[in-house]
Amino acid sequence: MSEPQESNNNYDVVVIGGGSAGFCAAIAAARQGGQGSRVALIEKSDRLGGMGPLAFVHTFCGLYHPDTSMPPRVANAGLPAEIEAAIRQRTGQEAPTAMGRVYVLHQHPEIYDQLAKELVAAEGESLDCMMESECIDITRESDGGFAVEVLTTGGIRPMRCRSVVDCSADALGADLLGATRLSEESDRLQKPAFIFSLKNVGKEVREERFKMRLALDLVHGVGTGQLPGSILGATVRESVHKGECFISMDLDTDKTQWNPSNPAAVAEIERTGRDLAMKLYTFLQVQYPFFEEATEPEFPPSIGVRESFRWLGRHVLTGQELVDGVSFPDTVANATWPLEMREDAKGAKFTYFKNARASGIPLRALVSAEIPGVYFAGRCISATHEALASVRVMGTCFATGQAAGMASMCYAQGTKGLDAQARMIQGSLNH
């Protein structure tokens, strides 16, 4: 991964956040800019890929067209297809897995993190990746550019750029720039997830009959007081690594106090997740012989936050538009995942797209309604609560990140009109 060039703090594009959308935005911007362009990627953790490596999310959702009556087809060209092929090759999967009415691709947080870092490093001097660094200020300058301050391990580093892409997941850039942020009341926010892994488990964990039995045993365990009721939605899924499994639970947050932007609230719900994980681990060891030798849980670096703040764009994408399969003139990415509502801890409630076809995401939903030169992708795009329940998944974040990165570089290099930017993106991805 390239080291920042301290002698030159001028960039075409600065990308905030190295999650699924962010690292794709940075790579896409660098590729769009070509030789001589400069992109900076700022990530506050030591991992790339966001909720994959950080929260142990271990499947890619939203990669494929939503029609399981047909063979799987990647829905977005460019980086989403590139990442899909690389993950299949590294995990030994010939094809994705059909789960009900959708396809998913199993992946591993460590493999994903390594792949993301390799893809970023491959861009060479065009892309400076600053890990364990945090954007602490952004201001607009009189010439239309932006001054950015980054807190690094070596101190505060001032930077300047022509365009900003916010992939912070929490619309951090909107807060720093004083732009409008969209949010929901705490009682409507999608519940966070807590995922942990167990190693040394028996092969029986892969069998469908175990998963069916587990659902019944959890109900019995709650009924007898062995387990708390909040654990009923727990699921066990085998890893791509032999002898390992991932266990996922939705956490039941306080309906009036949950605030994913409050470190104290996040720390408290994380403690709840760890406590539930230990209770479930003990239950599994007692209940099933093939868990007797399982190692103690490996906990993720963070909980899986699904929703917090979003930017206000020139278009606010709605859940109905996704369900109806709307195609916009400025469509720059395809959404394929159903509306996955998790407003309580009892499991997902899905609303599937009509006619099992992809829906468009317009460039206008990835660009600020108030500040020229600002783009965004991933979990903080301009969308309603219902639409976010679809487009927040990692496969779709690859696509929105790619589009925002390409558009931001077009802007930085002088193409200001959104229609022209959309045509350039469409032409490049359809080539």
C-alpha positions in Angstrom: 0.0 0.0 0.0 1.5 3.3 -1.0 2.7 5.8 1.7 1.2 9.3 1.7 3.4 11.8 -0.1 3.9 14.4 2.6 5.4 16.9 0.1 2.2 17.1 -1.8 -1.1 17.3 0.0 -3.2 18.2 -3.1 -5.6 15.6 -4.4 -8.2 15.3 -7.1 -10.5 13.3 -4.8 -10.5 12.4 -1.1 -12.6 9.4 0.0 -13.7 9.2 3.6 -14.1 5.7 4.9 -12.6 2.4 3.6 -15.7 0.2 3.9 -17.2 -1.8 1.0 -18.3 1.5 -0.7 -15.2 3.5 0.2 -12.4 1.3 -1.0 -14.3 0.8 -4.3 -14.9 4.5 -4.6 -11.2 5.2 -4.2 -10.1 2.6 -6.7 -12.7 3.7 -9.2 -11.7 7.3 -8.9 -8.0 6.4 -9.4 -8.8 4.3 -12.5 -11.1 7.0 -13.9 -8.5 9.6 -13.4 -5.7 7.7 -15.0 -2.0 8.4 -14.9 -1.2 11.6 -12.9 -4.4 11.7 -10.9 -4.3 11.6 -7.1 -6.8 10.0 -4.8 -6.6 9.8 -1.0 -8.5 7.1 1.0 -9.0 7.7 4.8 -9.9 4.8 7.0 -10.0 5.0 10.8 -9.4 1.3 11.5 -6.6 -1.1 10.4 -8.9 -3.0 8.1 -10.5 -2.4 4.7 -14.0 -3.6 3.8 -16.0 -2.2 6.6 -18.6 -4.4 8.2 -17.0 -7.5 6.6 -13.7 -7.5 8.5 -14.9 -5.3 11.4 -18.3 -6.9 12.2 -17.6 -10.4 10.8 -20.3 -10.1 8.1 -19.5 -13.2 6.1 -21.7 -13.3 3.1 -21.9 -10.8 0.2 -25.6 -9.9 -0.5 -26.7 -7.9 -3.4 -24.2 -9.1 -5.9 -26.5 -11.1 -8.2 -29.7 -10.5 -10.2 -32.7 -11.3 -8.0 -34.0 -14.2 -10.0 -33.1 -17.7 -8.7 -35.0 -19.4 -11.5 -32.1 -18.4 -13.7 -28.3 -19.1 -13.2 -26.6 -16.5 -11.1 -25.5 -13.4 -12.9 -23.5 -10.5 -11.3 -25.7 -7.4 -11.5 -23.0 -4.7 -11.7 -20.0 -4.7 -14.0 -16.6 -3.4 -13.0 -15.4 -3.8 -9.4 -18.4 -5.8 -8.1 -17.7 -8.5 -10.8 -13.9 -8.3 -10.1 -14.4 -8.8 -6.4 -16.9 -11.6 -6.9 -14.6 -13.5 -9.1 -11.6 -13.0 -6.8 -13.5 -14.2 -3.7 -14.8 -17.3 -5.4 -11.3 -18.1 -6.5 -9.8 -17.6 -3.0 -12.5 -19.5 -1.2 -12.8 -22.3 -3.7 -16.5 -21.6 -4.5 -17.6 -22.5 -8.1 -20.9 -20.6 -7.7 -22.9 -18.6 -5.1 -25.4 -20.2 -2.9 -29.2 -19.9 -3.4 -30.9 -18.9 -0.1 -34.6 -18.9 -0.7 -35.3 -16.3 -3.4 -31.8 -14.8 -3.5 -28.2 -15.7 -4.2 -25.4 -15.0 -1.7 -21.7 -15.5 -1.9 -19.9 -16.8 1.2 -16.7 -15.0 2.1 -14.3 -14.7 5.0 -13.5 -11.4 6.8 -9.8 -12.0 6.7 -9.8 -13.0 3.0 -11.9 -10.0 2.2 -9.7 -7.5 4.1 -6.6 -8.9 2.4 -8.2 -8.7 -1.1 -9.4 -5.1 -0.5 -5.9 -4.0 0.6 -4.3 -5.7 -2.5 -6.7 -4.0 -4.9 -6.0 -0.6 -3.3 -2.2 -1.2 -3.4 -2.4 -2.2 -7.0 -3.3 1.4 -7.9 0.2 2.5 -6.9 1.0 6.2 -6.7 -2.4 7.2 -7.8 -4.0 6.1 -4.5 -2.7 7.1 -1.1 -4.4 4.9 1.6 -4.2 6.2 5.1 -5.1 3.6 7.7 -5.9 4.3 11.3 -6.6 7.9 10.3 -9.7 10.0 10.8 -11.2 13.0 9.0 -11.8 15.6 11.6 -12.7 18.7 9.5 -13.8 19.6 6.0 -14.4 23.2 4.8 -15.3 24.6 1.4 -12.8 27.0 -0.2 -13.6 30.0 -2.3 -12.4 28.3 -5.6 -14.9 25.4 -5.1 -12.4 23.0 -3.7 -12.2 21.5 -0.2 -9.7 21.8 2.7 -9.6 18.5 4.7 -7.9 17.8 8.0 -7.0 14.3 8.8 -5.8 13.0 12.2 -3.1 10.4 11.6 -0.9 8.4 13.9 1.8 11.1 13.1 -0.5 14.1 13.9 -2.9 16.3 12.0 -2.4 16.4 8.2 -3.9 19.2 6.1 -5.1 18.3 2.6 -6.8 19.9 -0.3 -9.0 18.3 -3.0 -11.4 19.2 -5.8 -14.0 16.6 -4.8 -15.0 14.6 -1.7 -16.7 11.2 -1.5 -18.3 10.4 1.8 -18.4 6.7 2.5 -18.2 7.0 6.3 -21.5 5.1 6.8 -22.7 7.8 9.1 -22.6 10.8 6.7 -19.7 12.3 8.7 -19.0 14.7 5.8 -22.5 16.2 6.0 -22.0 16.9 9.7 -18.6 18.6 9.2 -19.8 20.6 6.2 -23.1 21.7 7.8 -25.3 19.9 5.2 -28.6 18.3 5.8 -28.6 14.7 7.2 -31.5 12.3 7.0 -32.2 10.0 10.0 -34.9 8.0 11.6 -36.3 8.0 15.1 -34.4 5.6 17.4 -37.4 3.2 17.6 -37.3 2.7 13.8 -33.6 2.3 13.3 -32.6 -1.2 12.0 -31.3 -3.3 14.8 -27.5 -3.8 15.0 -26.0 -7.3 14.6 -23.5 -9.1 16.7 -21.6 -11.9 14.9 -19.0 -14.1 16.4 -17.1 -17.1 15.2 -16.4 -20.6 16.7 -13.6 -22.9 15.6 -13.2 -26.6 16.1 -16.9 -27.4 15.4 -18.1 -30.7 13.8 -19.1 -31.0 10.2 -22.8 -31.5 11.4 -23.1 -27.7 11.6 -23.4 -27.7 7.8 -26.5 -29.9 7.8 -29.9 -28.4 7.3 -31.4 -30.7 9.9 -29.2 -29.1 12.6 -30.4 -25.6 11.6 -34.0 -26.7 11.8 -33.4 -28.4 15.2 -31.6 -25.4 16.5 -34.6 -23.1 15.9 -36.7 -25.5 18.0 -34.1 -25.9 20.7 -33.8 -22.1 21.0 -37.5 -21.8 21.6 -37.3 -24.5 24.2 -34.3 -22.9 25.9 -36.1 -19.6 26.1 -39.2 -21.3 27.4 -37.3 -23.0 30.2 -35.3 -19.9 31.2 -32.0 -21.2 29.9 -31.7 -18.5 27.3 -33.1 -14.9 27.1 -35.8 -14.2 24.6 -33.7 -11.9 22.6 -31.6 -14.8 21.3 -34.5 -16.4 19.3 -33.3 -14.9 16.0 -29.8 -16.3 16.2 -28.5 -18.2 13.2 -25.5 -20.5 12.6 -23.8 -20.5 9.3 -20.7 -22.5 8.2 -17.5 -20.7 7.3 -15.5 -21.2 4.1 -12.8 -22.5 6.5 -13.2 -26.1 7.6 -14.3 -26.5 11.3 -15.4 -22.9 11.7 -18.9 -21.3 11.9 -20.3 -17.9 12.3 -23.2 -17.1 14.6 -25.3 -14.0 14.1 -27.7 -12.3 16.5 -29.7 -9.1 16.1 -29.5 -7.1 19.3 -32.6 -5.7 21.0 -31.8 -2.0 21.6 -33.6 0.5 23.8 -36.4 1.9 21.6 -35.9 5.5 22.8 -32.2 5.6 23.6 -30.4 3.7 20.9 -27.9 6.0 19.1 -25.3 4.3 16.8 -23.3 7.6 16.7 -22.9 7.6 20.5 -19.8 5.6 21.6 -21.3 4.9 25.1 -24.5 3.5 23.5 -22.4 1.4 21.1 -20.2 0.1 23.9 -23.2 -0.9 26.0 -24.9 -2.8 23.2 -21.6 -4.5 22.4 -21.4 -5.7 26.1 -24.9 -7.1 25.6 -23.8 -8.9 22.5 -20.8 -10.5 24.2 -22.9 -11.6 27.1 -25.5 -13.2 24.8 -22.7 -14.9 22.8 -21.3 -16.6 25.9 -24.7 -17.8 26.9 -25.4 -19.2 23.5 -21.9 -20.8 23.3 -22.5 -22.6 26.6 -25.9 -23.8 25.4 -24.5 -25.2 22.2 -21.7 -27.0 24.0 -24.2 -28.7 26.3 -26.9 -29.4 23.6 -24.8 -30.7 20.7 -21.9 -33.1 20.8 -20.2 -31.5 17.8 -19.8 -28.3 19.7 -18.1 -29.9 22.7 -14.6 -29.1 21.4 -15.4 -25.7 20.1 -13.0 -22.9 21.0 -14.3 -19.9 23.0 -16.0 -17.3 20.8 -13.9 -14.9 18.7 -15.5 -11.5 18.9 -15.5 -8.9 16.1 -13.8 -5.6 16.5 -17.2 -3.9 16.3 -20.9 -4.5 16.2 -22.7 -4.5 12.9 -24.5 -1.2 12.7 -27.1 -1.2 9.9 -28.4 2.4 10.0 -27.6 5.8 11.3 -27.4 9.0 9.2 -27.7 9.6 5.4 -27.0 12.5 3.1 -29.7 14.5 1.4 -29.1 14.1 -2.3 -30.7 15.5 -5.4 -33.0 12.5 -5.4 -34.1 10.5 -2.3 -34.4 6.9 -3.4 -37.5 5.2 -2.0 -38.4 1.6 -1.2 -41.3 1.6 -3.6 -39.0 2.6 -6.5 -36.8 -0.3 -5.7 -39.7 -2.8 -5.4 -41.2 -1.5 -8.7 -37.8 -1.9 -10.5 -37.6 1.7 -11.7 -34.9 2.5 -14.2 -33.7 6.1 -14.2 -32.0 8.0 -17.1 -29.0 8.5 -14.8 -28.9 5.0 -13.4 -25.3 4.2 -12.4 -25.7 1.1 -10.2 -28.2 -1.7 -9.9 -29.9 -2.7 -6.6 -31.0 -6.3 -6.3 -31.4 -7.2 -2.7 -34.9 -7.2 -1.2 -36.0 -4.7 1.4 -34.6 -6.4 4.5 -36.3 -4.8 7.5 -34.8 -5.5 10.9 -36.7 -3.1 13.2 -36.8 -5.7 16.0 -34.5 -8.6 17.0 -36.8 -11.3 15.8 -35.3 -11.8 12.4 -35.6 -10.2 8.9 -38.8 -9.3 7.2 -38.3 -9.2 3.4 -40.2 -7.3 0.7 -39.0 -8.7 -2.7 -38.7 -6.8 -5.9 -41.6 -7.2 -8.4 -40.9 -9.3 -11.4 -37.5 -10.4 -9.8 -35.5 -7.8 -11.7 -32.9 -5.3 -10.7 -33.8 -1.7 -9.9 -31.8 1.4 -10.8 -29.9 3.7 -8.4 -29.6 7.2 -9.9 -26.5 9.3 -9.7 -28.7 12.0 -8.2 -29.0 9.8 -5.1 -25.2 9.8 -4.8 -24.6 13.6 -5.0 -25.3 16.4 -2.5 -28.4 18.5 -3.1 -26.6 21.4 -1.4 -22.8 21.3 -2.0 -21.3 20.9 -5.5 -18.5 18.4 -5.7 -19.6 16.2 -2.8 -20.6 12.6 -3.5 -21.5 9.7 -1.2 -22.1 6.0 -1.3 -22.8 3.0 0.8 -24.9 3.3 3.9 -25.1 7.1 3.8 -26.6 7.5 0.3 -29.7 9.6 -0.2 -32.5 7.1 0.5 -35.5 6.5 2.7 -35.4 4.2 5.7 -37.1 1.5 3.6 -34.8 1.8 0.6 -31.7 1.7 2.8 -32.8 -1.7 4.0 -32.0 -2.9 0.5 -29.0 -0.8 -0.7 -26.9 -1.0 2.5 -25.7 -4.6 1.7 -22.1 -5.0 0.6 -22.7 -6.1 -2.9 -24.7 -3.0 -3.6 -22.2 -0.8 -1.7 -19.5 -2.0 -4.2 -21.6 -0.6 -7.0 -22.6 2.7 -5.4 -19.0 3.3 -4.3 -17.7 2.6 -7.8 -20.2 5.0 -9.3 -19.5 7.8 -6.8 -15.8 7.4 -7.2 -16.0 7.7 -11.0 -18.4 10.7 -10.8 -16.2 12.5 -8.3 -13.1 12.1 -10.6 -15.2 13.4 -13.6 -16.1 16.4 -11.5 -12.5 16.9 -10.3 -11.3 16.9 -13.9 -13.8 19.4 -15.1 -17.0 17.5 -16.1 -19.5 19.2 -13.8 -22.8 18.2 -15.3 -24.5 15.2 -13.7 -26.0 14.0 -17.0 -22.5 14.0 -18.6 -21.1 12.2 -15.6 -23.8 9.6 -15.7 -23.3 9.0 -19.4 -19.5 8.5 -18.9 -20.2 6.0 -16.1 -22.8 4.1 -18.1 -20.6 4.0 -21.2 -17.6 2.8 -19.2 -19.5 0.0 -17.3 -21.4 -1.1 -20.5 -18.3 -1.3 -22.6 
